[in-house]
């Protein structure tokens, strides 16, 4: 089913895209929660590409990297 699904670009904000575009502030999720979700998807679907957008800075990706090691 997911043979071509090789990566994910997670959004650190729980806001909908419309809210992000029209808002003046970005509400972000807890970095541990986001890292947990990305790692779970990595393990379940053997993802090769992991990343983020909309508020996902180095703190989030460093947490993901620590968990992959």
NORWO-V915999 format. One record per residue. RES is the residue in one small letter. SS is DSSP state (h for helix, s for strand, l for the rest). OMEGA is omega in whole degrees, 0 to 359 (999 if undefined). Layout:
res->RES ss->SS omega->OMEGA
res->RES ss->SS omega->OMEGA
This chain:
res->x ss->l omega->183
res->x ss->l omega->183
res->x ss->l omega->182
res->x ss->l omega->181
res->x ss->l omega->186
res->x ss->l omega->181
res->x ss->s omega->178
res->x ss->s omega->174
res->x ss->s omega->185
res->x ss->s omega->178
res->x ss->s omega->181
res->x ss->l omega->180
res->x ss->l omega->176
res->x ss->l omega->182
res->x ss->l omega->175
res->x ss->l omega->179
res->x ss->h omega->180
res->x ss->h omega->178
res->x ss->h omega->179
res->x ss->h omega->182
res->x ss->h omega->185
res->x ss->h omega->184
res->x ss->l omega->178
res->x ss->l omega->178
res->x ss->l omega->175
res->x ss->l omega->174
res->x ss->l omega->183
res->x ss->l omega->178
res->x ss->l omega->174
res->x ss->l omega->184
res->x ss->h omega->177
res->x ss->h omega->180
res->x ss->h omega->179
res->x ss->h omega->179
res->x ss->h omega->177
res->x ss->h omega->181
res->x ss->h omega->180
res->x ss->h omega->180
res->x ss->h omega->178
res->x ss->h omega->178
res->x ss->h omega->178
res->x ss->h omega->181
res->x ss->h omega->183
res->x ss->h omega->187
res->x ss->h omega->179
res->x ss->l omega->181
res->x ss->l omega->180
res->x ss->l omega->183
res->x ss->s omega->180
res->x ss->s omega->181
res->x ss->s omega->182
res->x ss->s omega->176
res->x ss->s omega->173
res->x ss->l omega->176
res->x ss->l omega->179
res->x ss->l omega->183
res->x ss->l omega->184
res->x ss->h omega->180
res->x ss->h omega->179
res->x ss->h omega->185
res->x ss->h omega->175
res->x ss->h omega->178
res->x ss->h omega->177
res->x ss->h omega->181
res->x ss->h omega->179
res->x ss->h omega->184
res->x ss->h omega->180
res->x ss->h omega->183
res->x ss->l omega->999
